[in-house]
Amino acid sequence: CPLFAIDYMNVTVDNIYVNGLLANAGNYLFSQSLYIEQCTDTKITNSTFENCNWPIYINRNNNISSQRTSIIGNHFFYSVTAGAFTATFPAQIYNYYGDDTLVSGNTFENIYSSVDNGTTSSGMGFGFYDGDGVSSNIVVSGNIFRYGAFGLKNAIAVLTAESNSI
């Protein structure tokens, strides 16, 4: 089951393993393994997220954003080919109204969307996605994006942000 941290200070998650296929026992990926809402000083380190959809989801509540979230030294990867599961928008770290977010020293491998038919880039995976909310002071640095010839998918490493500072 997911970890929900809502309105906490000094949250630490270290050395956990989540497999999204096993967690949901079917053809759909488990979403939001770590749901961080309106938290301050959160650290997520040395953990592995396999076959997960939005395994780290940073959110706000009552117009109060999550503050100072550090995501360091984690491994995000898919071990099954796209099409074997459902993940139409695979973002490994979804930052929605998260201020002062640090994403560093992580490895992202073979993040694919199940909507890709193998001939287009519609299956791109996002290591980090700054969503529709307004965020500030985002640092994404020193991460590894690795994509192999995994099931003929044309996924590409993409960092995207809608905030004005990344």
matplotlib code that plots the C-alpha trace (Angstrom):
import matplotlib.pyplot as plt

x = [0.0, 1.2, 2.8, 0.7, 2.5, 0.2, 1.2, 4.3, 7.8, 11.1, 9.8, 12.6, 12.1, 15.3, 16.1, 12.6, 11.7, 8.4, 7.3, 4.3, 3.2, 3.2, 1.5, -1.5, -1.4, -2.6, -1.9, -2.0, 0.8, 0.5, 0.4, 1.6, 3.7, 4.9, 2.3, 3.9, 1.4, 2.0, 5.2, 8.3, 11.9, 11.2, 14.1, 13.7, 17.0, 18.6, 15.3, 14.2, 11.0, 10.4, 7.4, 5.8, 3.6, 4.2, 6.0, 6.8, 4.0, 4.6, 1.4, -0.1, -3.2, -5.1, -2.8, 0.2, 3.0, 5.3, 8.7, 12.3, 12.0, 15.2, 15.1, 18.7, 20.3, 17.2, 16.7, 13.6, 13.2, 10.8, 11.7, 8.8, 8.2, 5.5, 2.3, 2.6, 1.1, -0.8, 1.1, -0.1, 1.9, 4.9, 6.5, 8.7, 8.8, 5.7, 6.2, 2.9, 3.2, 6.5, 9.0, 12.7, 12.9, 16.2, 16.5, 20.1, 22.1, 19.1, 19.1, 16.1, 16.0, 13.6, 10.7, 8.0, 4.4, 2.1, 0.5, 3.7, 3.2, 7.0, 7.1, 6.5, 7.9, 4.5, 6.0, 8.4, 9.0, 9.6, 12.2, 11.0, 7.9, 6.9, 3.2, 0.4, 1.1, 3.4, 6.6, 9.8, 13.5, 13.8, 17.3, 17.6, 21.3, 23.6, 21.0, 21.5, 18.9, 19.5, 17.2, 18.0, 16.5, 13.6, 10.8, 11.4, 9.9, 11.2, 11.1, 13.4, 14.7, 12.7, 12.9, 10.0, 9.0, 6.1, 7.6, 9.9, 12.9, 14.6]
y = [0.0, 3.6, 5.8, 8.9, 11.7, 14.7, 17.8, 16.4, 17.7, 15.8, 12.8, 10.3, 7.3, 5.3, 2.0, 0.7, -1.4, -1.1, -3.2, -1.6, -4.8, -6.9, -4.1, -4.1, -7.8, -7.1, -5.3, -1.8, -0.1, 0.9, 4.8, 7.2, 4.8, 7.8, 10.6, 13.7, 16.5, 19.7, 18.3, 20.1, 18.7, 15.3, 13.0, 10.0, 8.2, 4.9, 3.3, 1.2, 1.8, -0.9, -0.8, 2.1, 5.0, 8.2, 6.5, 9.8, 12.4, 15.7, 17.8, 20.6, 21.1, 24.3, 26.3, 25.2, 23.6, 20.9, 22.4, 21.2, 17.7, 15.9, 12.8, 11.4, 8.2, 6.3, 3.8, 4.0, 1.4, -0.8, -4.4, -5.3, -3.9, -1.2, -2.8, -5.5, -3.0, 0.2, 3.5, 6.2, 8.9, 7.4, 10.2, 8.8, 12.0, 14.2, 17.6, 19.4, 22.5, 21.5, 24.2, 23.8, 20.4, 18.6, 15.6, 14.4, 11.2, 9.1, 6.6, 6.4, 3.4, 2.3, 4.4, 3.8, 4.5, 1.7, 4.0, 3.8, 1.6, 1.3, 3.7, 7.0, 8.9, 8.7, 6.4, 8.8, 8.5, 11.3, 11.0, 14.3, 16.2, 19.5, 19.4, 22.0, 23.6, 26.5, 25.4, 27.3, 26.5, 23.2, 21.6, 18.5, 17.6, 14.6, 12.1, 9.2, 8.5, 5.2, 3.8, 0.5, -1.2, -2.4, -3.8, -1.5, 1.5, 4.9, 6.3, 9.2, 10.9, 14.0, 16.6, 19.0, 21.9, 24.3, 26.4, 29.3, 28.0, 24.7]
z = [0.0, -0.5, 2.1, 2.7, 4.4, 4.9, 6.8, 8.4, 9.1, 8.8, 6.8, 5.9, 3.5, 3.0, 1.4, 0.4, -2.6, -4.5, -7.5, -9.2, -10.9, -7.7, -5.7, -8.0, -9.1, -12.6, -15.8, -14.3, -12.5, -8.9, -8.7, -6.1, -3.9, -1.9, -1.7, 0.0, 0.6, 2.4, 4.0, 5.0, 4.9, 3.2, 2.2, -0.1, -0.5, -1.6, -2.7, -5.7, -7.7, -10.3, -12.8, -11.0, -12.3, -10.4, -7.5, -5.9, -6.0, -4.3, -3.7, -1.7, 0.3, 1.4, -0.9, 1.2, -1.0, 0.1, 1.0, 0.8, -0.7, -1.5, -3.7, -3.8, -4.9, -6.0, -8.8, -11.0, -13.8, -15.8, -16.1, -18.5, -21.9, -22.6, -23.6, -20.9, -18.5, -18.5, -17.8, -20.2, -18.5, -16.7, -14.6, -11.9, -9.8, -10.2, -8.6, -8.2, -6.1, -4.5, -3.6, -3.1, -4.6, -5.2, -7.5, -7.6, -8.1, -9.2, -12.1, -14.4, -16.8, -19.5, -18.5, -21.1, -21.8, -22.9, -25.6, -27.7, -30.8, -31.3, -34.3, -32.7, -29.7, -27.9, -25.3, -23.8, -20.1, -17.7, -15.0, -13.4, -14.3, -12.8, -13.2, -13.6, -10.3, -9.7, -8.1, -7.3, -6.8, -8.5, -8.9, -11.1, -11.3, -11.6, -12.6, -15.1, -17.8, -19.5, -22.2, -23.9, -27.0, -24.9, -27.0, -29.9, -28.0, -28.9, -25.4, -24.8, -21.6, -21.0, -18.3, -18.4, -16.2, -16.2, -13.4, -14.1, -12.3, -12.9]

ax = plt.figure().add_subplot(projection="3d")
ax.plot(x, y, z, "-o")
ax.set_aspect("equal")
plt.show()
